[in-house]
Amino acid sequence: MKKKEVMNSSTQCQRRIVAIKDTMSLLSGKWKVYIIGTLLYGGKMRYMDLMREVDGIGTKMLSKELQDLEANLLISRTVVNTKPITVEYELTEYGRTLEKVIEEIMVWGQQYRNTVFNQDNEIV
């Protein structure tokens, strides 16, 4: 292999690793993928609906994660002029680009449960 080919290969590998690092940093933690998946499959949701759906999350943590996802352009927040005022969250078009990733995580999780725990949890 020529020196230039090695450098190109190394540069390409470094770029891929940086992209993986960025993605993992953005989606890290216990709740972000769970919230994104909930909005992906459940559609637009109010704050309290998310609290019910994302089992085990606290109010402060949900607020923090929603702010972070909104800052990264993955979800949008809409204040609805009702009494009392309600807030709705939904995935942005950019957030929807994670659909294939979420689907693959779900499929892998089903296979993992079936393999390790000998449980068949196919979602129909």
MOPAC internal coordinates of N, CA, C and O (Angstrom, degrees):
PM7 1SCF
backbone

  N    0.0000 0     0.00 0     0.00 0    0    0    0
  C    1.4435 1     0.00 0     0.00 0    1    0    0
  C    1.5208 1   108.67 1     0.00 0    2    1    0
  O    1.2310 1   120.95 1   -43.33 1    3    2    1
  N    1.3250 1   115.79 1   136.67 1    3    2    1
  C    1.4484 1   120.81 1   179.73 1    5    3    2
  C    1.5195 1   110.11 1   -76.54 1    6    5    3
  O    1.2310 1   121.27 1   -22.25 1    7    6    5
  N    1.3341 1   115.18 1   157.75 1    7    6    5
  C    1.4518 1   121.04 1  -178.44 1    9    7    6
  C    1.5336 1   111.36 1   -58.63 1   10    9    7
  O    1.2310 1   119.75 1   138.99 1   11   10    9
  N    1.3360 1   118.09 1   -41.01 1   11   10    9
  C    1.4636 1   121.97 1  -179.89 1   13   11   10
  C    1.5276 1   110.82 1   -64.47 1   14   13   11
  O    1.2310 1   120.47 1   140.63 1   15   14   13
  N    1.3414 1   116.71 1   -39.37 1   15   14   13
  C    1.4668 1   120.33 1   178.87 1   17   15   14
  C    1.5221 1   110.79 1   -65.08 1   18   17   15
  O    1.2310 1   120.40 1   141.15 1   19   18   17
  N    1.3287 1   116.84 1   -38.85 1   19   18   17
  C    1.4621 1   121.54 1   178.66 1   21   19   18
  C    1.5245 1   109.63 1   -64.65 1   22   21   19
  O    1.2310 1   120.64 1   136.74 1   23   22   21
  N    1.3465 1   116.38 1   -43.26 1   23   22   21
  C    1.4652 1   119.69 1   179.68 1   25   23   22
  C    1.5239 1   110.67 1   -65.31 1   26   25   23
  O    1.2310 1   119.77 1   138.30 1   27   26   25
  N    1.3315 1   118.05 1   -41.70 1   27   26   25
  C    1.4561 1   120.52 1   178.58 1   29   27   26
  C    1.5205 1   110.81 1   -63.08 1   30   29   27
  O    1.2310 1   120.61 1   137.67 1   31   30   29
  N    1.3271 1   116.44 1   -42.33 1   31   30   29
  C    1.4552 1   121.34 1   179.28 1   33   31   30
  C    1.5265 1   110.36 1   -64.35 1   34   33   31
  O    1.2310 1   120.75 1   137.04 1   35   34   33
  N    1.3195 1   116.18 1   -42.96 1   35   34   33
  C    1.4580 1   121.59 1   179.86 1   37   35   34
  C    1.5313 1   110.50 1   -65.95 1   38   37   35
  O    1.2310 1   120.21 1   137.46 1   39   38   37
  N    1.3125 1   117.21 1   -42.54 1   39   38   37
  C    1.4577 1   122.10 1   178.99 1   41   39   38
  C    1.5212 1   110.45 1   -63.62 1   42   41   39
  O    1.2310 1   120.60 1   136.81 1   43   42   41
  N    1.3212 1   116.46 1   -43.19 1   43   42   41
  C    1.4595 1   121.28 1   178.79 1   45   43   42
  C    1.5304 1   110.40 1   -62.78 1   46   45   43
  O    1.2310 1   120.71 1   137.64 1   47   46   45
  N    1.3097 1   116.26 1   -42.36 1   47   46   45
  C    1.4673 1   120.72 1   178.37 1   49   47   46
  C    1.5225 1   110.23 1   -63.11 1   50   49   47
  O    1.2310 1   120.21 1   136.21 1   51   50   49
  N    1.3120 1   117.20 1   -43.79 1   51   50   49
  C    1.4625 1   121.07 1   179.56 1   53   51   50
  C    1.5271 1   111.17 1   -62.23 1   54   53   51
  O    1.2310 1   120.40 1   138.34 1   55   54   53
  N    1.3251 1   116.85 1   -41.66 1   55   54   53
  C    1.4667 1   120.34 1   178.55 1   57   55   54
  C    1.5278 1   110.86 1   -63.22 1   58   57   55
  O    1.2310 1   120.66 1   139.67 1   59   58   57
  N    1.3126 1   116.35 1   -40.33 1   59   58   57
  C    1.4624 1   119.95 1   178.94 1   61   59   58
  C    1.5236 1   111.13 1   -65.23 1   62   61   59
  O    1.2310 1   120.93 1   137.81 1   63   62   61
  N    1.3219 1   115.83 1   -42.19 1   63   62   61
  C    1.4687 1   120.27 1   179.32 1   65   63   62
  C    1.5238 1   110.51 1   -63.90 1   66   65   63
  O    1.2310 1   120.08 1   139.42 1   67   66   65
  N    1.3353 1   117.44 1   -40.58 1   67   66   65
  C    1.4647 1   120.90 1   177.76 1   69   67   66
  C    1.5287 1   109.90 1   -62.88 1   70   69   67
  O    1.2310 1   120.23 1   138.49 1   71   70   69
  N    1.3296 1   117.17 1   -41.51 1   71   70   69
  C    1.4712 1   120.82 1   178.66 1   73   71   70
  C    1.5267 1   110.66 1   -63.03 1   74   73   71
  O    1.2310 1   120.34 1   137.47 1   75   74   73
  N    1.3257 1   116.95 1   -42.53 1   75   74   73
  C    1.4751 1   121.02 1   177.71 1   77   75   74
  C    1.5260 1   109.77 1   -63.15 1   78   77   75
  O    1.2310 1   120.68 1   135.64 1   79   78   77
  N    1.3211 1   116.30 1   -44.36 1   79   78   77
  C    1.4660 1   121.19 1   179.83 1   81   79   78
  C    1.5249 1   110.62 1   -60.37 1   82   81   79
  O    1.2310 1   120.36 1   134.91 1   83   82   81
  N    1.3473 1   116.92 1   -45.09 1   83   82   81
  C    1.4659 1   120.73 1   178.38 1   85   83   82
  C    1.5240 1   111.21 1   -60.08 1   86   85   83
  O    1.2310 1   120.45 1   134.54 1   87   86   85
  N    1.3291 1   116.75 1   -45.46 1   87   86   85
  C    1.4638 1   121.36 1  -179.25 1   89   87   86
  C    1.5213 1   110.64 1   -63.09 1   90   89   87
  O    1.2310 1   120.49 1   133.16 1   91   90   89
  N    1.3190 1   116.66 1   -46.84 1   91   90   89
  C    1.4621 1   120.35 1  -178.95 1   93   91   90
  C    1.5270 1   111.06 1   -64.72 1   94   93   91
  O    1.2310 1   120.25 1   143.33 1   95   94   93
  N    1.3101 1   117.13 1   -36.67 1   95   94   93
  C    1.4598 1   120.87 1   177.89 1   97   95   94
  C    1.5260 1   110.34 1   -64.77 1   98   97   95
  O    1.2310 1   120.54 1   136.69 1   99   98   97
  N    1.3140 1   116.56 1   -43.31 1   99   98   97
  C    1.4589 1   121.38 1  -179.41 1  101   99   98
  C    1.5200 1   111.89 1   -66.96 1  102  101   99
  O    1.2310 1   120.19 1   140.64 1  103  102  101
  N    1.3287 1   117.23 1   -39.36 1  103  102  101
  C    1.4675 1   121.26 1  -175.06 1  105  103  102
  C    1.5272 1   113.10 1   -99.44 1  106  105  103
  O    1.2310 1   120.33 1  -171.57 1  107  106  105
  N    1.3251 1   116.97 1     8.43 1  107  106  105
  C    1.4586 1   120.11 1  -175.40 1  109  107  106
  C    1.5242 1   111.70 1   -68.22 1  110  109  107
  O    1.2310 1   121.87 1   -13.88 1  111  110  109
  N    1.2951 1   114.02 1   166.12 1  111  110  109
  C    1.4538 1   119.89 1   179.80 1  113  111  110
  C    1.5126 1   110.96 1    96.43 1  114  113  111
  O    1.2310 1   121.85 1    -5.85 1  115  114  113
  N    1.2864 1   114.06 1   174.15 1  115  114  113
  C    1.4534 1   121.44 1  -174.00 1  117  115  114
  C    1.5270 1   112.87 1   -81.01 1  118  117  115
  O    1.2310 1   119.69 1   156.63 1  119  118  117
  N    1.3355 1   118.20 1   -23.37 1  119  118  117
  C    1.4516 1   119.90 1  -164.40 1  121  119  118
  C    1.5221 1   117.15 1  -112.08 1  122  121  119
  O    1.2310 1   119.04 1   153.81 1  123  122  121
  N    1.3145 1   119.44 1   -26.19 1  123  122  121
  C    1.4685 1   120.66 1  -170.45 1  125  123  122
  C    1.5286 1   112.80 1   -60.47 1  126  125  123
  O    1.2310 1   119.90 1   131.78 1  127  126  125
  N    1.3099 1   117.80 1   -48.22 1  127  126  125
  C    1.4610 1   120.20 1  -179.42 1  129  127  126
  C    1.5335 1   109.32 1   -64.51 1  130  129  127
  O    1.2310 1   120.59 1   142.60 1  131  130  129
  N    1.3067 1   116.47 1   -37.40 1  131  130  129
  C    1.4683 1   122.12 1   178.05 1  133  131  130
  C    1.5405 1   110.27 1   -61.68 1  134  133  131
  O    1.2310 1   120.42 1   134.43 1  135  134  133
  N    1.3321 1   116.81 1   -45.57 1  135  134  133
  C    1.4659 1   121.39 1   179.22 1  137  135  134
  C    1.5252 1   110.57 1   -65.04 1  138  137  135
  O    1.2310 1   120.44 1   134.43 1  139  138  137
  N    1.3245 1   116.76 1   -45.57 1  139  138  137
  C    1.4646 1   120.84 1   179.44 1  141  139  138
  C    1.5256 1   110.08 1   -60.73 1  142  141  139
  O    1.2310 1   120.03 1   134.87 1  143  142  141
  N    1.3177 1   117.54 1   -45.13 1  143  142  141
  C    1.4611 1   121.29 1   178.37 1  145  143  142
  C    1.5163 1   111.99 1   -62.02 1  146  145  143
  O    1.2310 1   120.36 1   139.93 1  147  146  145
  N    1.3163 1   116.92 1   -40.07 1  147  146  145
  C    1.4620 1   121.08 1   178.79 1  149  147  146
  C    1.5254 1   110.72 1   -62.68 1  150  149  147
  O    1.2310 1   120.34 1   136.49 1  151  150  149
  N    1.3125 1   116.95 1   -43.51 1  151  150  149
  C    1.4619 1   120.53 1   178.61 1  153  151  150
  C    1.5275 1   111.45 1   -71.92 1  154  153  151
  O    1.2310 1   120.65 1   147.68 1  155  154  153
  N    1.3122 1   116.37 1   -32.32 1  155  154  153
  C    1.4592 1   120.19 1   178.50 1  157  155  154
  C    1.5237 1   110.78 1   -64.61 1  158  157  155
  O    1.2310 1   120.38 1   133.51 1  159  158  157
  N    1.3210 1   116.87 1   -46.49 1  159  158  157
  C    1.4670 1   121.11 1  -176.69 1  161  159  158
  C    1.5205 1   112.96 1   -89.26 1  162  161  159
  O    1.2310 1   120.05 1   155.32 1  163  162  161
  N    1.3376 1   117.50 1   -24.68 1  163  162  161
  C    1.4636 1   120.64 1  -176.84 1  165  163  162
  C    1.5151 1   114.07 1   -99.79 1  166  165  163
  O    1.2310 1   120.04 1   168.13 1  167  166  165
  N    1.3318 1   117.52 1   -11.87 1  167  166  165
  C    1.4599 1   120.34 1  -178.25 1  169  167  166
  C    1.5139 1   111.69 1    75.54 1  170  169  167
  O    1.2310 1   121.16 1    19.53 1  171  170  169
  N    1.3133 1   115.38 1  -160.47 1  171  170  169
  C    1.4644 1   122.48 1  -178.88 1  173  171  170
  C    1.5278 1   109.28 1   -60.08 1  174  173  171
  O    1.2310 1   120.75 1   -46.24 1  175  174  173
  N    1.3389 1   116.16 1   133.76 1  175  174  173
  C    1.4648 1   120.05 1  -178.30 1  177  175  174
  C    1.5164 1   111.04 1  -139.46 1  178  177  175
  O    1.2310 1   121.63 1   -31.32 1  179  178  177
  N    1.3173 1   114.49 1   148.68 1  179  178  177
  C    1.4584 1   120.44 1   173.20 1  181  179  178
  C    1.5313 1   108.76 1   -81.79 1  182  181  179
  O    1.2310 1   121.49 1   -16.37 1  183  182  181
  N    1.3159 1   114.76 1   163.63 1  183  182  181
  C    1.4644 1   121.20 1  -177.14 1  185  183  182
  C    1.5283 1   111.61 1   -54.75 1  186  185  183
  O    1.2310 1   120.23 1   130.74 1  187  186  185
  N    1.3261 1   117.17 1   -49.26 1  187  186  185
  C    1.4714 1   119.88 1  -177.30 1  189  187  186
  C    1.5210 1   111.84 1   -67.56 1  190  189  187
  O    1.2310 1   119.80 1   149.77 1  191  190  189
  N    1.3360 1   117.99 1   -30.23 1  191  190  189
  C    1.4622 1   120.66 1   175.02 1  193  191  190
  C    1.5264 1   109.78 1   -63.92 1  194  193  191
  O    1.2310 1   121.06 1   137.78 1  195  194  193
  N    1.3262 1   115.58 1   -42.22 1  195  194  193
  C    1.4688 1   119.59 1   177.14 1  197  195  194
  C    1.5259 1   110.79 1   -63.67 1  198  197  195
  O    1.2310 1   120.50 1   139.90 1  199  198  197
  N    1.3301 1   116.65 1   -40.10 1  199  198  197
  C    1.4713 1   120.13 1   178.14 1  201  199  198
  C    1.5292 1   110.57 1   -57.58 1  202  201  199
  O    1.2310 1   120.44 1   139.08 1  203  202  201
  N    1.3160 1   116.76 1   -40.92 1  203  202  201
  C    1.4677 1   120.70 1  -179.65 1  205  203  202
  C    1.5281 1   111.63 1   -71.46 1  206  205  203
  O    1.2310 1   120.49 1   140.42 1  207  206  205
  N    1.3163 1   116.67 1   -39.58 1  207  206  205
  C    1.4696 1   121.25 1  -175.16 1  209  207  206
  C    1.5252 1   113.36 1   -75.99 1  210  209  207
  O    1.2310 1   120.29 1   142.96 1  211  210  209
  N    1.3243 1   117.06 1   -37.04 1  211  210  209
  C    1.4675 1   120.96 1  -177.98 1  213  211  210
  C    1.5233 1   107.13 1   -89.69 1  214  213  211
  O    1.2310 1   121.49 1   -95.21 1  215  214  213
  N    1.3033 1   114.75 1    84.79 1  215  214  213
  C    1.4632 1   123.19 1  -173.16 1  217  215  214
  C    1.5232 1   112.10 1   -58.78 1  218  217  215
  O    1.2310 1   121.20 1   -57.30 1  219  218  217
  N    1.3406 1   115.32 1   122.70 1  219  218  217
  C    1.4561 1   120.95 1   173.50 1  221  219  218
  C    1.5109 1   115.37 1    96.90 1  222  221  219
  O    1.2310 1   119.34 1   170.47 1  223  222  221
  N    1.3085 1   118.86 1    -9.53 1  223  222  221
  C    1.4692 1   120.41 1  -178.81 1  225  223  222
  C    1.5270 1   109.10 1   -80.85 1  226  225  223
  O    1.2310 1   121.14 1   -36.22 1  227  226  225
  N    1.3337 1   115.43 1   143.78 1  227  226  225
  C    1.4581 1   120.97 1   176.71 1  229  227  226
  C    1.5203 1   111.01 1   -89.74 1  230  229  227
  O    1.2310 1   120.71 1   -15.12 1  231  230  229
  N    1.3207 1   116.26 1   164.88 1  231  230  229
  C    1.4592 1   120.51 1  -176.94 1  233  231  230
  C    1.5213 1   112.69 1   -63.34 1  234  233  231
  O    1.2310 1   120.22 1   137.61 1  235  234  233
  N    1.3315 1   117.18 1   -42.39 1  235  234  233
  C    1.4701 1   120.21 1   179.67 1  237  235  234
  C    1.5190 1   111.06 1   -64.96 1  238  237  235
  O    1.2310 1   120.48 1   138.08 1  239  238  237
  N    1.3224 1   116.68 1   -41.92 1  239  238  237
  C    1.4680 1   120.75 1  -178.88 1  241  239  238
  C    1.5277 1   110.23 1   -67.02 1  242  241  239
  O    1.2310 1   120.07 1   137.89 1  243  242  241
  N    1.3367 1   117.47 1   -42.11 1  243  242  241
  C    1.4585 1   119.74 1   178.28 1  245  243  242
  C    1.5270 1   110.34 1   -61.64 1  246  245  243
  O    1.2310 1   120.27 1   135.42 1  247  246  245
  N    1.3131 1   117.09 1   -44.58 1  247  246  245
  C    1.4659 1   120.59 1   178.55 1  249  247  246
  C    1.5238 1   111.00 1   -59.79 1  250  249  247
  O    1.2310 1   120.58 1   134.68 1  251  250  249
  N    1.3118 1   116.50 1   -45.32 1  251  250  249
  C    1.4679 1   121.24 1   179.91 1  253  251  250
  C    1.5204 1   111.28 1   -62.03 1  254  253  251
  O    1.2310 1   120.43 1   133.33 1  255  254  253
  N    1.3241 1   116.79 1   -46.67 1  255  254  253
  C    1.4619 1   120.63 1  -178.09 1  257  255  254
  C    1.5246 1   111.19 1   -66.31 1  258  257  255
  O    1.2310 1   120.09 1   140.16 1  259  258  257
  N    1.3318 1   117.44 1   -39.84 1  259  258  257
  C    1.4578 1   120.64 1   177.82 1  261  259  258
  C    1.5282 1   110.80 1   -63.86 1  262  261  259
  O    1.2310 1   120.00 1   138.52 1  263  262  261
  N    1.3225 1   117.60 1   -41.48 1  263  262  261
  C    1.4689 1   120.92 1   177.12 1  265  263  262
  C    1.5238 1   110.95 1   -61.51 1  266  265  263
  O    1.2310 1   120.62 1   137.28 1  267  266  265
  N    1.3218 1   116.43 1   -42.72 1  267  266  265
  C    1.4540 1   121.24 1  -179.68 1  269  267  266
  C    1.5375 1   111.06 1   -65.30 1  270  269  267
  O    1.2310 1   120.53 1   135.96 1  271  270  269
  N    1.3223 1   116.60 1   -44.04 1  271  270  269
  C    1.4661 1   120.81 1   178.66 1  273  271  270
  C    1.5235 1   111.02 1   -64.99 1  274  273  271
  O    1.2310 1   120.48 1   143.31 1  275  274  273
  N    1.3211 1   116.69 1   -36.69 1  275  274  273
  C    1.4676 1   120.12 1   177.59 1  277  275  274
  C    1.5245 1   110.39 1   -68.92 1  278  277  275
  O    1.2310 1   119.95 1   137.84 1  279  278  277
  N    1.3240 1   117.70 1   -42.16 1  279  278  277
  C    1.4664 1   121.40 1   178.99 1  281  279  278
  C    1.5284 1   111.70 1   -61.79 1  282  281  279
  O    1.2310 1   120.76 1   151.36 1  283  282  281
  N    1.3340 1   116.15 1   -28.64 1  283  282  281
  C    1.4651 1   120.82 1   179.58 1  285  283  282
  C    1.5273 1   112.55 1   -95.37 1  286  285  283
  O    1.2310 1   121.04 1  -165.74 1  287  286  285
  N    1.3405 1   115.62 1    14.26 1  287  286  285
  C    1.4679 1   123.26 1   172.86 1  289  287  286
  C    1.5260 1   114.34 1    64.93 1  290  289  287
  O    1.2310 1   120.14 1  -156.41 1  291  290  289
  N    1.3272 1   117.34 1    23.59 1  291  290  289
  C    1.4592 1   121.10 1   179.95 1  293  291  290
  C    1.5190 1   112.41 1   -92.37 1  294  293  291
  O    1.2310 1   120.29 1   152.35 1  295  294  293
  N    1.3225 1   117.05 1   -27.65 1  295  294  293
  C    1.4634 1   121.04 1   176.75 1  297  295  294
  C    1.5184 1   109.13 1  -131.79 1  298  297  295
  O    1.2310 1   121.60 1   -21.11 1  299  298  297
  N    1.3265 1   114.54 1   158.89 1  299  298  297
  C    1.4664 1   119.42 1   173.30 1  301  299  298
  C    1.5200 1   108.13 1  -117.29 1  302  301  299
  O    1.2310 1   121.92 1   -29.32 1  303  302  301
  N    1.3148 1   113.92 1   150.68 1  303  302  301
  C    1.4643 1   122.34 1  -179.09 1  305  303  302
  C    1.5182 1   107.32 1  -118.41 1  306  305  303
  O    1.2310 1   121.09 1   -53.79 1  307  306  305
  N    1.3366 1   115.52 1   126.21 1  307  306  305
  C    1.4605 1   120.05 1  -179.47 1  309  307  306
  C    1.5228 1   108.67 1  -123.48 1  310  309  307
  O    1.2310 1   120.78 1   -55.02 1  311  310  309
  N    1.3330 1   116.12 1   124.98 1  311  310  309
  C    1.4601 1   120.97 1   175.12 1  313  311  310
  C    1.5169 1   106.65 1   -88.98 1  314  313  311
  O    1.2310 1   121.32 1   -58.28 1  315  314  313
  N    1.3325 1   115.09 1   121.72 1  315  314  313
  C    1.4636 1   121.38 1  -178.73 1  317  315  314
  C    1.5233 1   108.34 1   -97.15 1  318  317  315
  O    1.2310 1   120.66 1   -50.60 1  319  318  317
  N    1.3162 1   116.35 1   129.40 1  319  318  317
  C    1.4546 1   122.02 1  -176.78 1  321  319  318
  C    1.5219 1   110.52 1   -79.05 1  322  321  319
  O    1.2310 1   121.10 1  -105.05 1  323  322  321
  N    1.3267 1   115.50 1    74.95 1  323  322  321
  C    1.4601 1   122.22 1   176.66 1  325  323  322
  C    1.5188 1   107.98 1  -120.15 1  326  325  323
  O    1.2310 1   120.67 1    -5.86 1  327  326  325
  N    1.3008 1   116.33 1   174.14 1  327  326  325
  C    1.4710 1   119.71 1   174.93 1  329  327  326
  C    1.5038 1   108.25 1  -118.75 1  330  329  327
  O    1.2310 1   118.09 1   -64.17 1  331  330  329
  N    1.3044 1   121.25 1   115.83 1  331  330  329
  C    1.4679 1   124.47 1    -8.48 1  333  331  330
  C    1.5281 1   111.16 1   -69.39 1  334  333  331
  O    1.2310 1   120.96 1   -16.17 1  335  334  333
  N    1.3224 1   115.76 1   163.83 1  335  334  333
  C    1.4618 1   121.35 1   179.92 1  337  335  334
  C    1.5221 1   109.28 1   -62.65 1  338  337  335
  O    1.2310 1   120.49 1   -44.54 1  339  338  337
  N    1.3141 1   116.66 1   135.46 1  339  338  337
  C    1.4669 1   121.09 1   176.41 1  341  339  338
  C    1.5189 1   108.89 1  -116.31 1  342  341  339
  O    1.2310 1   121.61 1   -24.96 1  343  342  341
  N    1.3075 1   114.53 1   155.04 1  343  342  341
  C    1.4595 1   121.43 1   179.06 1  345  343  342
  C    1.5180 1   107.55 1  -121.53 1  346  345  343
  O    1.2310 1   120.72 1   -48.46 1  347  346  345
  N    1.3323 1   116.23 1   131.54 1  347  346  345
  C    1.4555 1   121.91 1   179.46 1  349  347  346
  C    1.5244 1   109.69 1  -115.05 1  350  349  347
  O    1.2310 1   121.62 1   -34.59 1  351  350  349
  N    1.3174 1   114.51 1   145.41 1  351  350  349
  C    1.4590 1   121.37 1   178.82 1  353  351  350
  C    1.5181 1   108.65 1  -123.74 1  354  353  351
  O    1.2310 1   121.27 1   -37.90 1  355  354  353
  N    1.3248 1   115.18 1   142.10 1  355  354  353
  C    1.4527 1   119.66 1   174.16 1  357  355  354
  C    1.5160 1   109.01 1  -151.76 1  358  357  355
  O    1.2310 1   121.23 1   -21.10 1  359  358  357
  N    1.3286 1   115.25 1   158.90 1  359  358  357
  C    1.4516 1   119.77 1   177.25 1  361  359  358
  C    1.5210 1   109.79 1   -69.32 1  362  361  359
  O    1.2310 1   120.94 1   -37.85 1  363  362  361
  N    1.3074 1   115.80 1   142.15 1  363  362  361
  C    1.4559 1   120.83 1   172.34 1  365  363  362
  C    1.5262 1   107.80 1   -80.75 1  366  365  363
  O    1.2310 1   120.54 1    -8.36 1  367  366  365
  N    1.3205 1   116.57 1   171.64 1  367  366  365
  C    1.4729 1   119.66 1   174.56 1  369  367  366
  C    1.5291 1   109.37 1   -57.74 1  370  369  367
  O    1.2310 1   121.07 1   139.11 1  371  370  369
  N    1.3204 1   115.56 1   -40.89 1  371  370  369
  C    1.4623 1   119.75 1   178.78 1  373  371  370
  C    1.5351 1   110.64 1   -64.53 1  374  373  371
  O    1.2310 1   120.40 1   139.46 1  375  374  373
  N    1.3239 1   116.85 1   -40.54 1  375  374  373
  C    1.4634 1   120.95 1   177.23 1  377  375  374
  C    1.5225 1   111.84 1   -61.88 1  378  377  375
  O    1.2310 1   120.80 1   145.72 1  379  378  377
  N    1.3254 1   116.08 1   -34.28 1  379  378  377
  C    1.4677 1   120.40 1   179.17 1  381  379  378
  C    1.5235 1   112.71 1   -67.28 1  382  381  379
  O    1.2310 1   120.18 1   163.74 1  383  382  381
  N    1.3269 1   117.26 1   -16.26 1  383  382  381
  C    1.4675 1   119.11 1   176.97 1  385  383  382
  C    1.5253 1   111.08 1   -67.74 1  386  385  383
  O    1.2310 1   120.06 1   167.79 1  387  386  385
  N    1.3267 1   117.49 1   -12.21 1  387  386  385
  C    1.4687 1   121.59 1   176.99 1  389  387  386
  C    1.5255 1   112.31 1   -84.42 1  390  389  387
  O    1.2310 1   119.92 1   179.93 1  391  390  389
  N    1.3314 1   117.75 1    -0.07 1  391  390  389
  C    1.4649 1   120.65 1  -176.05 1  393  391  390
  C    1.5244 1   112.25 1   -56.41 1  394  393  391
  O    1.2310 1   119.77 1   134.47 1  395  394  393
  N    1.3176 1   118.05 1   -45.53 1  395  394  393
  C    1.4727 1   120.38 1  -179.47 1  397  395  394
  C    1.5315 1   110.92 1   -63.66 1  398  397  395
  O    1.2310 1   120.77 1   141.92 1  399  398  397
  N    1.3242 1   116.13 1   -38.08 1  399  398  397
  C    1.4713 1   120.20 1   178.83 1  401  399  398
  C    1.5231 1   109.99 1   -64.37 1  402  401  399
  O    1.2310 1   120.42 1   132.79 1  403  402  401
  N    1.3256 1   116.80 1   -47.21 1  403  402  401
  C    1.4713 1   121.70 1  -179.77 1  405  403  402
  C    1.5235 1   110.12 1   -62.97 1  406  405  403
  O    1.2310 1   120.24 1   137.40 1  407  406  405
  N    1.3336 1   117.15 1   -42.60 1  407  406  405
  C    1.4690 1   121.41 1   178.15 1  409  407  406
  C    1.5315 1   110.58 1   -60.01 1  410  409  407
  O    1.2310 1   120.54 1   134.78 1  411  410  409
  N    1.3190 1   116.58 1   -45.22 1  411  410  409
  C    1.4715 1   120.05 1  -179.93 1  413  411  410
  C    1.5226 1   111.66 1   -64.76 1  414  413  411
  O    1.2310 1   120.08 1   141.67 1  415  414  413
  N    1.3230 1   117.44 1   -38.33 1  415  414  413
  C    1.4697 1   121.21 1   176.59 1  417  415  414
  C    1.5269 1   109.38 1   -62.68 1  418  417  415
  O    1.2310 1   120.46 1   137.56 1  419  418  417
  N    1.3566 1   116.73 1   -42.44 1  419  418  417
  C    1.4607 1   120.80 1   179.67 1  421  419  418
  C    1.5317 1   111.00 1   -63.72 1  422  421  419
  O    1.2310 1   120.58 1   132.77 1  423  422  421
  N    1.3308 1   116.49 1   -47.23 1  423  422  421
  C    1.4697 1   120.50 1  -179.44 1  425  423  422
  C    1.5262 1   109.81 1   -61.94 1  426  425  423
  O    1.2310 1   120.49 1   134.98 1  427  426  425
  N    1.3297 1   116.67 1   -45.02 1  427  426  425
  C    1.4601 1   119.92 1  -179.95 1  429  427  426
  C    1.5307 1   109.88 1   -62.10 1  430  429  427
  O    1.2310 1   120.38 1   138.74 1  431  430  429
  N    1.3404 1   116.88 1   -41.26 1  431  430  429
  C    1.4660 1   120.84 1   179.22 1  433  431  430
  C    1.5195 1   112.64 1   -62.28 1  434  433  431
  O    1.2310 1   120.72 1   141.46 1  435  434  433
  N    1.3362 1   116.22 1   -38.54 1  435  434  433
  C    1.4581 1   119.98 1   176.70 1  437  435  434
  C    1.5321 1   110.53 1   -64.80 1  438  437  435
  O    1.2310 1   120.68 1   135.56 1  439  438  437
  N    1.3197 1   116.31 1   -44.44 1  439  438  437
  C    1.4688 1   120.49 1   179.17 1  441  439  438
  C    1.5248 1   110.95 1   -64.11 1  442  441  439
  O    1.2310 1   120.98 1   139.83 1  443  442  441
  N    1.3234 1   115.72 1   -40.17 1  443  442  441
  C    1.4655 1   120.95 1   178.57 1  445  443  442
  C    1.5269 1   110.86 1   -60.59 1  446  445  443
  O    1.2310 1   120.34 1   130.96 1  447  446  445
  N    1.3264 1   116.95 1   -49.04 1  447  446  445
  C    1.4718 1   120.50 1   179.08 1  449  447  446
  C    1.5182 1   111.02 1   -59.87 1  450  449  447
  O    1.2310 1   121.08 1   137.86 1  451  450  449
  N    1.3126 1   115.54 1   -42.14 1  451  450  449
  C    1.4576 1   119.85 1  -179.21 1  453  451  450
  C    1.5253 1   110.85 1   -65.50 1  454  453  451
  O    1.2310 1   120.37 1   139.60 1  455  454  453
  N    1.3119 1   116.89 1   -40.40 1  455  454  453
  C    1.4711 1   121.72 1  -177.96 1  457  455  454
  C    1.5278 1   112.05 1   -74.62 1  458  457  455
  O    1.2310 1   120.57 1   128.67 1  459  458  457
  N    1.3083 1   116.51 1   -51.33 1  459  458  457
  C    1.4727 1   121.02 1  -172.74 1  461  459  458
  C    1.5170 1   112.33 1   -81.32 1  462  461  459
  O    1.2310 1   120.55 1   137.02 1  463  462  461
  N    1.3084 1   116.55 1   -42.98 1  463  462  461
  C    1.4610 1   120.59 1  -175.11 1  465  463  462
  C    1.5208 1   112.23 1  -101.43 1  466  465  463
  O    1.2310 1   120.59 1   179.02 1  467  466  465
  N    1.3258 1   116.48 1    -0.98 1  467  466  465
  C    1.4532 1   122.73 1  -178.57 1  469  467  466
  C    1.5259 1   110.98 1    53.72 1  470  469  467
  O    1.2310 1   121.65 1  -136.95 1  471  470  469
  N    1.3447 1   114.45 1    43.05 1  471  470  469
  C    1.4597 1   120.42 1   178.75 1  473  471  470
  C    1.5235 1   108.02 1  -119.60 1  474  473  471
  O    1.2310 1   120.27 1   -43.35 1  475  474  473
  N    1.2986 1   117.10 1   136.65 1  475  474  473
  C    1.4516 1   121.72 1   176.81 1  477  475  474
  C    1.5183 1   108.54 1   -99.99 1  478  477  475
  O    1.2310 1   120.34 1   -77.93 1  479  478  477
  N    1.3291 1   116.96 1   102.07 1  479  478  477
  C    1.4634 1   121.47 1  -178.64 1  481  479  478
  C    1.5085 1   110.80 1  -112.47 1  482  481  479
  O    1.2310 1   119.52 1  -133.14 1  483  482  481
  N    1.2950 1   118.52 1    46.86 1  483  482  481
  C    1.4646 1   122.32 1   178.17 1  485  483  482
  C    1.5161 1   108.84 1   -61.12 1  486  485  483
  O    1.2310 1   120.74 1   -45.64 1  487  486  485
  N    1.3085 1   116.18 1   134.36 1  487  486  485
  C    1.4560 1   121.38 1   175.27 1  489  487  486
  C    1.5124 1   107.44 1   -98.82 1  490  489  487
  O    1.2310 1   120.93 1   -53.16 1  491  490  489
  N    1.2929 1   115.83 1   126.84 1  491  490  489
  C    1.4592 1   120.84 1  -177.39 1  493  491  490
  C    1.5034 1   110.12 1   -91.23 1  494  493  491
  O    1.2310 1   120.10 1   180.00 1  495  494  493

